[in-house]
Structure formats: structure tokens, C-alpha cells
Amino acid sequence: MREVRSTYPVGRISYDVIRQFIIHRKVQVSEVIQLNMYDFDNLVLDFRELYKTAMPSNVRILGVRIEERRYGIPRRNVQVISFVKDNIVIPEDYKSRYLTLREFYLTQ
């Protein structure tokens, strides 16, 4: 299994921008979005302003996990990570049931 990383420019990062990005790009629940640490801070501040509460430590928007990455992602860009096996993206229902890697291979 390997990771496929795709980077997209999105402009100023906010909760609504990430939400629209997920909808527009049809990001799957099995994928992960990574943000530059400054953009991640902007997302957290925007969430706090919008909902008047702290953002949970396990950040998910529309079911998609959002992570902070210190290096490697330019500001105002979003990196989407897909997990791929033999050029086939792992189906969403496999990830949602939290199968172990061994269980996944046994079902193939």
C-alpha cells in the first residue's frame, strides 16, 4: 500500500473554504487533508469564531480528517492523501469499518 499526495491551491484557508473544497473535489472519508501549520491555525481560529467553542482534537470536516503538517506544504494550499494498493484506491467502506491491513488483504 502506498500514499498518493495531490496538492491544490485554494487561497485563504477557512472552515467554509475547506468544506467547499471537500464537496467540490469529492474528497472521500478514507482520504486525509493536510494543511500548512499557519493555515491549520487559521482553520482553528475560524472554527472557534464560527461555533464559539474550541475545535476538537480529532479534526474532521464532513467526515474527512484534517491534519497539520509543519513542512512540505506551501501556504494557502491543501494536500490530499489517498491510500492506494496496486493502483486501486481502497474503497470507503473498508476504511470506515477500520479493517486491519491483514483483514484488508484477506478480503481481496
PAKE-527070 format. One record per residue: residue number from 1; x, y, z of N, C-alpha, C, O in turn; residue in one letter. Coordinates in steps of 0.001 Angstrom, whole numbers, padded with zeros to 6 digits. Each point is the difference from the previous one (the first is absolute). Layout:
@n:NUM | n_xx:X | n_yy:Y | n_zz:Z | ca_xx:X | ca_yy:Y | ca_zz:Z | c_xx:X | c_yy:Y | c_zz:Z | o_xx:X | o_yy:Y | o_zz:Z | res:a
...
! end
This chain:
@n:1 | n_xx:000845 | n_yy:-001165 | n_zz:000000 | ca_xx:-000845 | ca_yy:001165 | ca_zz:000000 | c_xx:000892 | c_yy:001229 | c_zz:000000 | o_xx:001037 | o_yy:000030 | o_zz:000663 | res:m
@n:2 | n_xx:-001451 | n_yy:000982 | n_zz:-001413 | ca_xx:000790 | ca_yy:001220 | ca_zz:-000063 | c_xx:-000921 | c_yy:001216 | c_zz:000084 | o_xx:-001220 | o_yy:-000102 | o_zz:-000128 | res:r
@n:3 | n_xx:001843 | n_yy:001240 | n_zz:000347 | ca_xx:-000746 | ca_yy:001251 | ca_zz:000088 | c_xx:000136 | c_yy:000758 | c_zz:-001307 | o_xx:001073 | o_yy:000017 | o_zz:-000604 | res:e
@n:4 | n_xx:-002151 | n_yy:000608 | n_zz:000169 | ca_xx:000033 | ca_yy:000893 | ca_zz:-001145 | c_xx:-000359 | c_yy:001384 | c_zz:000523 | o_xx:-001075 | o_yy:000206 | o_zz:000562 | res:v
@n:5 | n_xx:001987 | n_yy:000732 | n_zz:-000755 | ca_xx:-000205 | ca_yy:001364 | ca_zz:000491 | c_xx:-000282 | c_yy:000941 | c_zz:-001166 | o_xx:000720 | o_yy:000004 | o_zz:-000999 | res:r
@n:6 | n_xx:-001774 | n_yy:000789 | n_zz:001140 | ca_xx:-000364 | ca_yy:000999 | ca_zz:-000995 | c_xx:-000147 | c_yy:001333 | c_zz:000706 | o_xx:-000661 | o_yy:000084 | o_zz:001036 | res:s
@n:7 | n_xx:001267 | n_yy:000958 | n_zz:-001583 | ca_xx:-000047 | ca_yy:001326 | ca_zz:000613 | c_xx:-000814 | c_yy:000949 | c_zz:-000879 | o_xx:000174 | o_yy:000042 | o_zz:-001218 | res:t
@n:8 | n_xx:-001067 | n_yy:000721 | n_zz:001858 | ca_xx:-000870 | ca_yy:000930 | ca_zz:-000712 | c_xx:000075 | c_yy:001383 | c_zz:000640 | o_xx:-000074 | o_yy:000112 | o_zz:001224 | res:y
@n:9 | n_xx:000220 | n_yy:000949 | n_zz:-002030 | ca_xx:-000055 | ca_yy:001360 | ca_zz:000546 | c_xx:-001460 | c_yy:000372 | c_zz:000278 | o_xx:-000874 | o_yy:-000246 | o_zz:-000832 | res:p
@n:10 | n_xx:000612 | n_yy:000834 | n_zz:001994 | ca_xx:-001386 | ca_yy:000342 | ca_zz:000349 | c_xx:-000161 | c_yy:001438 | c_zz:000486 | o_xx:-001127 | o_yy:000437 | o_zz:000230 | res:v
@n:11 | n_xx:002198 | n_yy:000298 | n_zz:-000070 | ca_xx:-000118 | ca_yy:001352 | ca_zz:000533 | c_xx:-000054 | c_yy:-000006 | c_zz:001521 | o_xx:000517 | o_yy:-000914 | o_zz:000641 | res:g
@n:12 | n_xx:-001142 | n_yy:001932 | n_zz:-000069 | ca_xx:-000077 | ca_yy:000113 | ca_zz:001462 | c_xx:-000793 | c_yy:-001171 | c_zz:000571 | o_xx:-001087 | o_yy:-000317 | o_zz:-000482 | res:r
@n:13 | n_xx:001636 | n_yy:-000320 | n_zz:001506 | ca_xx:-000620 | ca_yy:-001177 | ca_zz:000613 | c_xx:-000987 | c_yy:000430 | c_zz:001075 | o_xx:000322 | o_yy:000806 | o_zz:000873 | res:i
@n:14 | n_xx:-001523 | n_yy:-001354 | n_zz:-000950 | ca_xx:-001004 | ca_yy:000188 | ca_zz:001036 | c_xx:-000832 | c_yy:-001278 | c_zz:000076 | o_xx:000134 | o_yy:-000889 | o_zz:-000840 | res:s
@n:15 | n_xx:-000976 | n_yy:000810 | n_zz:001834 | ca_xx:-000847 | ca_yy:-001181 | ca_zz:000158 | c_xx:-000872 | c_yy:-000204 | c_zz:-001239 | o_xx:-000116 | o_yy:-001115 | o_zz:-000509 | res:y
@n:16 | n_xx:-000495 | n_yy:002198 | n_zz:000029 | ca_xx:-000878 | ca_yy:-000089 | ca_zz:-001170 | c_xx:000767 | c_yy:-000377 | c_zz:-001266 | o_xx:-000500 | o_yy:-000772 | o_zz:-000818 | res:d
@n:17 | n_xx:001706 | n_yy:001307 | n_zz:000651 | ca_xx:000820 | ca_yy:-000328 | ca_zz:-001179 | c_xx:000330 | c_yy:-001489 | c_zz:-000023 | o_xx:-000104 | o_yy:-000638 | o_zz:-001048 | res:v
@n:18 | n_xx:000498 | n_yy:000079 | n_zz:002184 | ca_xx:000323 | ca_yy:-001430 | ca_zz:000064 | c_xx:-001253 | c_yy:-000830 | c_zz:-000259 | o_xx:000055 | o_yy:-001000 | o_zz:-000715 | res:i
@n:19 | n_xx:-001171 | n_yy:001405 | n_zz:001286 | ca_xx:-001259 | ca_yy:-000719 | ca_zz:-000219 | c_xx:-000366 | c_yy:-000003 | c_zz:-001484 | o_xx:-000350 | o_yy:-001046 | o_zz:-000547 | res:r
@n:20 | n_xx:000427 | n_yy:002197 | n_zz:-000104 | ca_xx:-000303 | ca_yy:000083 | ca_zz:-001432 | c_xx:000997 | c_yy:-000796 | c_zz:-000830 | o_xx:-000375 | o_yy:-000608 | o_zz:-001003 | res:q
@n:21 | n_xx:001640 | n_yy:000606 | n_zz:001409 | ca_xx:001028 | ca_yy:-000775 | ca_zz:-000706 | c_xx:-000340 | c_yy:-001494 | c_zz:000043 | o_xx:000102 | o_yy:-000691 | o_zz:-001013 | res:f
@n:22 | n_xx:-000505 | n_yy:000199 | n_zz:002181 | ca_xx:-000353 | ca_yy:-001411 | ca_zz:000150 | c_xx:-001174 | c_yy:-000353 | c_zz:-000910 | o_xx:000009 | o_yy:-001045 | o_zz:-000651 | res:i
@n:23 | n_xx:-001008 | n_yy:001904 | n_zz:000606 | ca_xx:-001171 | ca_yy:-000251 | ca_zz:-000842 | c_xx:000368 | c_yy:000076 | c_zz:-001476 | o_xx:-000358 | o_yy:-000887 | o_zz:-000775 | res:i
@n:24 | n_xx:001068 | n_yy:001936 | n_zz:000382 | ca_xx:000340 | ca_yy:000223 | ca_zz:-001411 | c_xx:000924 | c_yy:-001081 | c_zz:-000549 | o_xx:-000211 | o_yy:-000484 | o_zz:-001113 | res:h
@n:25 | n_xx:001231 | n_yy:000099 | n_zz:001878 | ca_xx:000967 | ca_yy:-001014 | ca_zz:-000438 | c_xx:-000445 | c_yy:-001428 | c_zz:000311 | o_xx:000682 | o_yy:-000962 | o_zz:-000355 | res:r
@n:26 | n_xx:-001826 | n_yy:000834 | n_zz:001017 | ca_xx:-000538 | ca_yy:-001320 | ca_zz:000374 | c_xx:001021 | c_yy:-000823 | c_zz:000777 | o_xx:000252 | o_yy:-001166 | o_zz:-000303 | res:k
@n:27 | n_xx:000328 | n_yy:001813 | n_zz:001314 | ca_xx:000981 | ca_yy:-000669 | ca_zz:000863 | c_xx:-000730 | c_yy:-001072 | c_zz:000811 | o_xx:-001036 | o_yy:000269 | o_zz:000608 | res:v
@n:28 | n_xx:001581 | n_yy:-001479 | n_zz:-000607 | ca_xx:-000620 | ca_yy:-001132 | ca_zz:000677 | c_xx:000360 | c_yy:-000012 | c_zz:001489 | o_xx:001008 | o_yy:000575 | o_zz:000410 | res:q
@n:29 | n_xx:-001835 | n_yy:-001229 | n_zz:000378 | ca_xx:000238 | ca_yy:-000128 | ca_zz:001441 | c_xx:001299 | c_yy:-000760 | c_zz:000254 | o_xx:000639 | o_yy:000199 | o_zz:001033 | res:v
@n:30 | n_xx:-000244 | n_yy:-001064 | n_zz:-001960 | ca_xx:001224 | ca_yy:-000797 | ca_zz:000165 | c_xx:001261 | c_yy:000805 | c_zz:-000294 | o_xx:001104 | o_yy:-000493 | o_zz:000232 | res:s
@n:31 | n_xx:-001238 | n_yy:001713 | n_zz:-000734 | ca_xx:001153 | ca_yy:000850 | ca_zz:-000306 | c_xx:000278 | c_yy:000949 | c_zz:001168 | o_xx:-000829 | o_yy:000171 | o_zz:000894 | res:e
@n:32 | n_xx:002010 | n_yy:000438 | n_zz:-000925 | ca_xx:000418 | ca_yy:000927 | ca_zz:001055 | c_xx:000401 | c_yy:001315 | c_zz:-000658 | o_xx:000649 | o_yy:000009 | o_zz:-001046 | res:v
@n:33 | n_xx:-001041 | n_yy:001099 | n_zz:001666 | ca_xx:000423 | ca_yy:001326 | ca_zz:-000463 | c_xx:001054 | c_yy:000518 | c_zz:000964 | o_xx:-000191 | o_yy:-000021 | o_zz:001216 | res:i
@n:34 | n_xx:001315 | n_yy:000490 | n_zz:-001773 | ca_xx:001042 | ca_yy:000600 | ca_zz:000830 | c_xx:000150 | c_yy:001471 | c_zz:-000374 | o_xx:-000089 | o_yy:000383 | o_zz:-001166 | res:q
@n:35 | n_xx:000320 | n_yy:000427 | n_zz:002203 | ca_xx:000166 | ca_yy:001442 | ca_zz:-000168 | c_xx:001319 | c_yy:000460 | c_zz:000594 | o_xx:000516 | o_yy:-000601 | o_zz:000942 | res:l
@n:36 | n_xx:000015 | n_yy:001660 | n_zz:-001497 | ca_xx:001138 | ca_yy:000704 | ca_zz:000569 | c_xx:-000382 | c_yy:000432 | c_zz:001416 | o_xx:-001170 | o_yy:000272 | o_zz:000267 | res:n
@n:37 | n_xx:002143 | n_yy:-000207 | n_zz:000640 | ca_xx:-000319 | ca_yy:000300 | ca_zz:001401 | c_xx:-000670 | c_yy:001363 | c_zz:000166 | o_xx:-000839 | o_yy:000147 | o_zz:000889 | res:m
@n:38 | n_xx:001170 | n_yy:000845 | n_zz:-001698 | ca_xx:-000636 | ca_yy:001319 | ca_zz:000100 | c_xx:-001448 | c_yy:-000067 | c_zz:-000469 | o_xx:-000888 | o_yy:000602 | o_zz:000604 | res:y
@n:39 | n_xx:000661 | n_yy:-001344 | n_zz:-001692 | ca_xx:-001360 | ca_yy:-000153 | ca_zz:-000501 | c_xx:-000855 | c_yy:-000808 | c_zz:000968 | o_xx:-001190 | o_yy:000273 | o_zz:000157 | res:d
@n:40 | n_xx:001786 | n_yy:-001259 | n_zz:000487 | ca_xx:-000720 | ca_yy:-000798 | ca_zz:000990 | c_xx:-000422 | c_yy:000896 | c_zz:001168 | o_xx:-001118 | o_yy:-000118 | o_zz:000502 | res:f
@n:41 | n_xx:002004 | n_yy:001005 | n_zz:-000075 | ca_xx:-000349 | ca_yy:000955 | ca_zz:001072 | c_xx:-001164 | c_yy:000886 | c_zz:-000427 | o_xx:-000901 | o_yy:000262 | o_zz:000796 | res:d
@n:42 | n_xx:000911 | n_yy:000205 | n_zz:-002057 | ca_xx:-001106 | ca_yy:000816 | ca_zz:-000503 | c_xx:-001312 | c_yy:-000785 | c_zz:000024 | o_xx:-001055 | o_yy:000547 | o_zz:000324 | res:n
@n:43 | n_xx:001131 | n_yy:-001828 | n_zz:-000669 | ca_xx:-001187 | ca_yy:-000855 | ca_zz:000022 | c_xx:-000544 | c_yy:-000125 | c_zz:001419 | o_xx:-001208 | o_yy:000103 | o_zz:000212 | res:l
@n:44 | n_xx:002085 | n_yy:-000323 | n_zz:000751 | ca_xx:-000413 | ca_yy:-000136 | ca_zz:001398 | c_xx:-000620 | c_yy:001304 | c_zz:000509 | o_xx:-001030 | o_yy:-000024 | o_zz:000673 | res:v
@n:45 | n_xx:001654 | n_yy:001159 | n_zz:-000991 | ca_xx:-000536 | ca_yy:001296 | ca_zz:000427 | c_xx:-001358 | c_yy:000279 | c_zz:-000641 | o_xx:-000905 | o_yy:000522 | o_zz:000652 | res:l
@n:46 | n_xx:000767 | n_yy:-000873 | n_zz:-001929 | ca_xx:-001265 | ca_yy:000200 | ca_zz:-000693 | c_xx:-001099 | c_yy:-000876 | c_zz:000621 | o_xx:-001134 | o_yy:000447 | o_zz:000168 | res:d
@n:47 | n_xx:001477 | n_yy:-001685 | n_zz:000168 | ca_xx:-000947 | ca_yy:-000908 | ca_zz:000651 | c_xx:-000440 | c_yy:000580 | c_zz:001336 | o_xx:-001188 | o_yy:000001 | o_zz:000323 | res:f
@n:48 | n_xx:002150 | n_yy:000491 | n_zz:000453 | ca_xx:-000308 | ca_yy:000562 | ca_zz:001318 | c_xx:-000924 | c_yy:001212 | c_zz:-000126 | o_xx:-000938 | o_yy:000157 | o_zz:000783 | res:r
@n:49 | n_xx:001206 | n_yy:000692 | n_zz:-001766 | ca_xx:-000836 | ca_yy:001181 | ca_zz:-000211 | c_xx:-001409 | c_yy:-000385 | c_zz:-000458 | o_xx:-000987 | o_yy:000601 | o_zz:000426 | res:e
@n:50 | n_xx:000906 | n_yy:-001593 | n_zz:-001287 | ca_xx:-001267 | ca_yy:-000438 | ca_zz:-000574 | c_xx:-000893 | c_yy:-000688 | c_zz:001023 | o_xx:-001189 | o_yy:000304 | o_zz:000093 | res:l
@n:51 | n_xx:001761 | n_yy:-001239 | n_zz:000682 | ca_xx:-000790 | ca_yy:-000820 | ca_zz:000917 | c_xx:000133 | c_yy:000386 | c_zz:001472 | o_xx:-000648 | o_yy:-000601 | o_zz:000857 | res:y
@n:52 | n_xx:001474 | n_yy:001587 | n_zz:-000559 | ca_xx:000189 | ca_yy:000487 | ca_zz:001374 | c_xx:000439 | c_yy:-001110 | c_zz:000957 | o_xx:-000375 | o_yy:-000002 | o_zz:001173 | res:k
@n:53 | n_xx:001161 | n_yy:-000926 | n_zz:-001676 | ca_xx:000535 | ca_yy:-001093 | ca_zz:000819 | c_xx:001320 | c_yy:-000463 | c_zz:-000600 | o_xx:000302 | o_yy:000285 | o_zz:-001158 | res:t
@n:54 | n_xx:000472 | n_yy:-000995 | n_zz:001948 | ca_xx:001285 | ca_yy:-000499 | ca_zz:-000496 | c_xx:-000228 | c_yy:-001126 | c_zz:-001003 | o_xx:-000980 | o_yy:-000741 | o_zz:000083 | res:a
@n:55 | n_xx:001899 | n_yy:000630 | n_zz:-001024 | ca_xx:-000081 | ca_yy:-001065 | ca_zz:-000995 | c_xx:000455 | c_yy:-001306 | c_zz:000647 | o_xx:000969 | o_yy:-000001 | o_zz:000760 | res:m
@n:56 | n_xx:-001648 | n_yy:-001109 | n_zz:-001044 | ca_xx:000425 | ca_yy:-001283 | ca_zz:000577 | c_xx:001409 | c_yy:-000371 | c_zz:-000445 | o_xx:000458 | o_yy:000434 | o_zz:-001057 | res:p
@n:57 | n_xx:000228 | n_yy:-001237 | n_zz:001863 | ca_xx:001374 | ca_yy:-000377 | ca_zz:-000340 | c_xx:000057 | c_yy:-000906 | c_zz:-001231 | o_xx:000978 | o_yy:000036 | o_zz:-000747 | res:s
@n:58 | n_xx:-002008 | n_yy:-000840 | n_zz:000530 | ca_xx:-000074 | ca_yy:-000840 | ca_zz:-001188 | c_xx:-000822 | c_yy:000763 | c_zz:-001036 | o_xx:-001219 | o_yy:-000155 | o_zz:-000068 | res:n
@n:59 | n_xx:001891 | n_yy:000981 | n_zz:-000740 | ca_xx:-000688 | ca_yy:000923 | ca_zz:-000900 | c_xx:-000531 | c_yy:-000742 | c_zz:-001218 | o_xx:000752 | o_yy:-000635 | o_zz:-000739 | res:v
@n:60 | n_xx:-002065 | n_yy:000728 | n_zz:000545 | ca_xx:-000653 | ca_yy:-000565 | ca_zz:-001177 | c_xx:-001025 | c_yy:000999 | c_zz:-000507 | o_xx:-000746 | o_yy:000601 | o_zz:000773 | res:r
@n:61 | n_xx:000727 | n_yy:-000437 | n_zz:-002094 | ca_xx:-001012 | ca_yy:000825 | ca_zz:-000649 | c_xx:-000683 | c_yy:-000894 | c_zz:-001028 | o_xx:000654 | o_yy:-000561 | o_zz:-000879 | res:i
@n:62 | n_xx:-001967 | n_yy:000434 | n_zz:000993 | ca_xx:-000789 | ca_yy:-000906 | ca_zz:-000847 | c_xx:000575 | c_yy:-001413 | c_zz:000024 | o_xx:-000056 | o_yy:-000715 | o_zz:-001001 | res:l
@n:63 | n_xx:000605 | n_yy:000317 | n_zz:002135 | ca_xx:000543 | ca_yy:-001340 | ca_zz:000163 | c_xx:001433 | c_yy:-000184 | c_zz:-000464 | o_xx:000587 | o_yy:-001059 | o_zz:000219 | res:g
@n:64 | n_xx:-000009 | n_yy:002077 | n_zz:-000860 | ca_xx:001372 | ca_yy:-000082 | ca_zz:-000514 | c_xx:000963 | c_yy:000526 | c_zz:001063 | o_xx:-000180 | o_yy:001100 | o_zz:000523 | res:v
@n:65 | n_xx:001205 | n_yy:-001898 | n_zz:-000208 | ca_xx:000980 | ca_yy:000399 | ca_zz:001022 | c_xx:000883 | c_yy:001131 | c_zz:-000528 | o_xx:000475 | o_yy:-000045 | o_zz:-001135 | res:r
@n:66 | n_xx:-000265 | n_yy:001056 | n_zz:001972 | ca_xx:000846 | ca_yy:001152 | ca_zz:-000331 | c_xx:001199 | c_yy:-000040 | c_zz:000938 | o_xx:-000158 | o_yy:-000093 | o_zz:001217 | res:i
@n:67 | n_xx:001361 | n_yy:000164 | n_zz:-001790 | ca_xx:001224 | ca_yy:-000050 | ca_zz:000798 | c_xx:000872 | c_yy:001219 | c_zz:-000270 | o_xx:-000063 | o_yy:000623 | o_zz:-001060 | res:e
@n:68 | n_xx:000879 | n_yy:-000308 | n_zz:002065 | ca_xx:000994 | ca_yy:001068 | ca_zz:-000121 | c_xx:001328 | c_yy:-000628 | c_zz:-000399 | o_xx:000384 | o_yy:-001049 | o_zz:000517 | res:e
@n:69 | n_xx:000313 | n_yy:001703 | n_zz:-001445 | ca_xx:001334 | ca_yy:-000465 | ca_zz:-000397 | c_xx:000946 | c_yy:001190 | c_zz:000050 | o_xx:-000277 | o_yy:001049 | o_zz:-000582 | res:r
@n:70 | n_xx:001379 | n_yy:-001214 | n_zz:001271 | ca_xx:000923 | ca_yy:001120 | ca_zz:000209 | c_xx:000770 | c_yy:000402 | c_zz:-001259 | o_xx:000236 | o_yy:001186 | o_zz:-000228 | res:r
@n:71 | n_xx:000152 | n_yy:-002158 | n_zz:-000581 | ca_xx:000833 | ca_yy:000308 | ca_zz:-001171 | c_xx:-000538 | c_yy:-000701 | c_zz:-001235 | o_xx:-000696 | o_yy:-001010 | o_zz:000102 | res:y
@n:72 | n_xx:001021 | n_yy:001551 | n_zz:-001268 | ca_xx:-000291 | ca_yy:-000676 | ca_zz:-001252 | c_xx:-001259 | c_yy:000441 | c_zz:-000726 | o_xx:-000211 | o_yy:-000377 | o_zz:-001152 | res:g
@n:73 | n_xx:-000628 | n_yy:001167 | n_zz:001806 | ca_xx:-001211 | ca_yy:000482 | ca_zz:-000664 | c_xx:000059 | c_yy:001523 | c_zz:-000028 | o_xx:000086 | o_yy:000627 | o_zz:001056 | res:i
@n:74 | n_xx:-000132 | n_yy:-000021 | n_zz:-002235 | ca_xx:000013 | ca_yy:001464 | ca_zz:-000071 | c_xx:-001254 | c_yy:000586 | c_zz:000652 | o_xx:-001043 | o_yy:-000652 | o_zz:000061 | res:p
@n:75 | n_xx:001160 | n_yy:001877 | n_zz:000420 | ca_xx:-001161 | ca_yy:000679 | ca_zz:000576 | c_xx:-001082 | c_yy:000137 | c_zz:-001054 | o_xx:000269 | o_yy:000114 | o_zz:-001195 | res:r
@n:76 | n_xx:-001503 | n_yy:-000131 | n_zz:001679 | ca_xx:-001194 | ca_yy:000143 | ca_zz:-000850 | c_xx:-000154 | c_yy:-001134 | c_zz:-001006 | o_xx:-000572 | o_yy:000176 | o_zz:-001076 | res:r
@n:77 | n_xx:001095 | n_yy:-001345 | n_zz:001449 | ca_xx:-000150 | ca_yy:-001207 | ca_zz:-000810 | c_xx:-000541 | c_yy:-001113 | c_zz:000880 | o_xx:000212 | o_yy:-000011 | o_zz:001212 | res:n
@n:78 | n_xx:-000909 | n_yy:-000920 | n_zz:-001835 | ca_xx:-000558 | ca_yy:-001162 | ca_zz:000681 | c_xx:000631 | c_yy:-001237 | c_zz:-000622 | o_xx:000078 | o_yy:-000113 | o_zz:-001223 | res:v
@n:79 | n_xx:000369 | n_yy:-000807 | n_zz:002055 | ca_xx:000543 | ca_yy:-001254 | ca_zz:-000506 | c_xx:-000965 | c_yy:-001124 | c_zz:000373 | o_xx:-000360 | o_yy:-000164 | o_zz:001165 | res:q
@n:80 | n_xx:-000053 | n_yy:-000611 | n_zz:-002177 | ca_xx:-000905 | ca_yy:-001125 | ca_zz:000218 | c_xx:000814 | c_yy:-001280 | c_zz:-000132 | o_xx:000719 | o_yy:-000192 | o_zz:-000980 | res:v
@n:81 | n_xx:-000837 | n_yy:-000681 | n_zz:001976 | ca_xx:000713 | ca_yy:-001271 | ca_zz:-000009 | c_xx:-001005 | c_yy:-001123 | c_zz:-000189 | o_xx:-000937 | o_yy:-000156 | o_zz:000784 | res:i
@n:82 | n_xx:001148 | n_yy:-000623 | n_zz:-001838 | ca_xx:-000817 | ca_yy:-001189 | ca_zz:-000262 | c_xx:000870 | c_yy:-001219 | c_zz:000214 | o_xx:001187 | o_yy:000013 | o_zz:-000328 | res:s
@n:83 | n_xx:-001765 | n_yy:-001061 | n_zz:000875 | ca_xx:000735 | ca_yy:-001234 | ca_zz:000224 | c_xx:-000335 | c_yy:-000967 | c_zz:-001128 | o_xx:-001166 | o_yy:-000305 | o_zz:-000248 | res:f
@n:84 | n_xx:002216 | n_yy:-000177 | n_zz:-000436 | ca_xx:-000186 | ca_yy:-000785 | ca_zz:-001221 | c_xx:000702 | c_yy:-001344 | c_zz:000128 | o_xx:001099 | o_yy:-000086 | o_zz:000549 | res:v
@n:85 | n_xx:-001740 | n_yy:-000963 | n_zz:-001060 | ca_xx:000606 | ca_yy:-001337 | ca_zz:-000067 | c_xx:-000106 | c_yy:-000473 | c_zz:-001441 | o_xx:-001102 | o_yy:-000134 | o_zz:-000534 | res:k
@n:86 | n_xx:002241 | n_yy:-000119 | n_zz:-000096 | ca_xx:000015 | ca_yy:-000481 | ca_zz:-001386 | c_xx:-000836 | c_yy:000881 | c_zz:-000926 | o_xx:-000769 | o_yy:-000511 | o_zz:-000814 | res:d
@n:87 | n_xx:000915 | n_yy:001811 | n_zz:000933 | ca_xx:-000721 | ca_yy:000976 | ca_zz:-000819 | c_xx:-001512 | c_yy:-000032 | c_zz:000193 | o_xx:-000738 | o_yy:000506 | o_zz:-000845 | res:n
@n:88 | n_xx:000269 | n_yy:-001086 | n_zz:001933 | ca_xx:-001428 | ca_yy:-000010 | ca_zz:000313 | c_xx:-000173 | c_yy:000729 | c_zz:001324 | o_xx:000618 | o_yy:-000369 | o_zz:000998 | res:i
@n:89 | n_xx:-001450 | n_yy:001397 | n_zz:-000984 | ca_xx:-000249 | ca_yy:000730 | ca_zz:001237 | c_xx:-000825 | c_yy:-000897 | c_zz:000919 | o_xx:-000965 | o_yy:-000627 | o_zz:-000435 | res:v
@n:90 | n_xx:001348 | n_yy:000572 | n_zz:001694 | ca_xx:-000722 | ca_yy:-000827 | ca_zz:000966 | c_xx:-001412 | c_yy:000562 | c_zz:000144 | o_xx:-000169 | o_yy:001190 | o_zz:000265 | res:i
@n:91 | n_xx:-000847 | n_yy:-002041 | n_zz:-000440 | ca_xx:-001379 | ca_yy:000476 | ca_zz:000085 | c_xx:-000304 | c_yy:000609 | c_zz:001365 | o_xx:000564 | o_yy:-000390 | o_zz:001022 | res:p
@n:92 | n_xx:-001475 | n_yy:001358 | n_zz:-001045 | ca_xx:-000347 | ca_yy:000745 | ca_zz:001203 | c_xx:-000520 | c_yy:-000902 | c_zz:001111 | o_xx:000318 | o_yy:000225 | o_zz:001168 | res:e
@n:93 | n_xx:-001117 | n_yy:-001247 | n_zz:-001504 | ca_xx:-000578 | ca_yy:-000834 | ca_zz:001050 | c_xx:001054 | c_yy:-000836 | c_zz:000719 | o_xx:-000215 | o_yy:-000373 | o_zz:001153 | res:d
@n:94 | n_xx:001345 | n_yy:000064 | n_zz:-001786 | ca_xx:001073 | ca_yy:-000721 | ca_zz:000693 | c_xx:000603 | c_yy:000862 | c_zz:001102 | o_xx:000230 | o_yy:-000473 | o_zz:001113 | res:y
@n:95 | n_xx:000027 | n_yy:001756 | n_zz:-001436 | ca_xx:000597 | ca_yy:000892 | ca_zz:000985 | c_xx:-000994 | c_yy:000307 | c_zz:001124 | o_xx:000395 | o_yy:000125 | o_zz:001159 | res:k
@n:96 | n_xx:-001680 | n_yy:-000003 | n_zz:-001496 | ca_xx:-000971 | ca_yy:000371 | ca_zz:001020 | c_xx:-000210 | c_yy:-001121 | c_zz:001014 | o_xx:-000414 | o_yy:000267 | o_zz:001128 | res:s
@n:97 | n_xx:000691 | n_yy:-001521 | n_zz:-001507 | ca_xx:-000128 | ca_yy:-001103 | ca_zz:000938 | c_xx:001297 | c_yy:-000257 | c_zz:000749 | o_xx:000062 | o_yy:-000909 | o_zz:000827 | res:r
@n:98 | n_xx:000973 | n_yy:001692 | n_zz:-001100 | ca_xx:001285 | ca_yy:-000088 | ca_zz:000686 | c_xx:000623 | c_yy:-001398 | c_zz:-000085 | o_xx:000456 | o_yy:-000547 | o_zz:001004 | res:y
@n:99 | n_xx:-000442 | n_yy:-000011 | n_zz:-002192 | ca_xx:000643 | ca_yy:-001296 | ca_zz:-000182 | c_xx:001500 | c_yy:000129 | c_zz:000181 | o_xx:000596 | o_yy:001021 | o_zz:-000343 | res:l
@n:100 | n_xx:-000001 | n_yy:-002057 | n_zz:000880 | ca_xx:001450 | ca_yy:-000018 | ca_zz:000072 | c_xx:000535 | c_yy:-000286 | c_zz:-001391 | o_xx:-000737 | o_yy:-000456 | o_zz:-000874 | res:t
@n:101 | n_xx:002010 | n_yy:000722 | n_zz:000671 | ca_xx:000616 | ca_yy:-000242 | ca_zz:-001296 | c_xx:-000125 | c_yy:-001477 | c_zz:-000376 | o_xx:-000255 | o_yy:-000325 | o_zz:-001160 | res:l
@n:102 | n_xx:000431 | n_yy:-000558 | n_zz:002124 | ca_xx:-000113 | ca_yy:-001444 | ca_zz:-000259 | c_xx:-001423 | c_yy:-000357 | c_zz:-000447 | o_xx:-000185 | o_yy:-000754 | o_zz:-000955 | res:r
@n:103 | n_xx:-000813 | n_yy:001299 | n_zz:001652 | ca_xx:-001388 | ca_yy:-000271 | ca_zz:-000377 | c_xx:-000298 | c_yy:000511 | c_zz:-001402 | o_xx:-000708 | o_yy:-000649 | o_zz:-000770 | res:e
@n:104 | n_xx:001253 | n_yy:001820 | n_zz:000445 | ca_xx:-000223 | ca_yy:000571 | ca_zz:-001327 | c_xx:000541 | c_yy:-000935 | c_zz:-001082 | o_xx:-000683 | o_yy:-000277 | o_zz:-000986 | res:f
@n:105 | n_xx:001903 | n_yy:-000203 | n_zz:001173 | ca_xx:000600 | ca_yy:-000898 | ca_zz:-001001 | c_xx:-000757 | c_yy:-001307 | c_zz:-000110 | o_xx:-000080 | o_yy:-000567 | o_zz:-001089 | res:y
@n:106 | n_xx:-000479 | n_yy:000069 | n_zz:002181 | ca_xx:-000757 | ca_yy:-001247 | ca_zz:-000038 | c_xx:-001305 | c_yy:000137 | c_zz:-000770 | o_xx:-000512 | o_yy:-000985 | o_zz:-000530 | res:l
@n:107 | n_xx:-000036 | n_yy:002211 | n_zz:000464 | ca_xx:-001257 | ca_yy:000215 | ca_zz:-000731 | c_xx:000217 | c_yy:000208 | c_zz:-001486 | o_xx:-000968 | o_yy:000035 | o_zz:-000760 | res:t
@n:108 | n_xx:002200 | n_yy:000101 | n_zz:000329 | ca_xx:000281 | ca_yy:000237 | ca_zz:-001427 | c_xx:000019 | c_yy:-001259 | c_zz:-000811 | o_xx:000223 | o_yy:000048 | o_zz:-001210 | res:q
! end
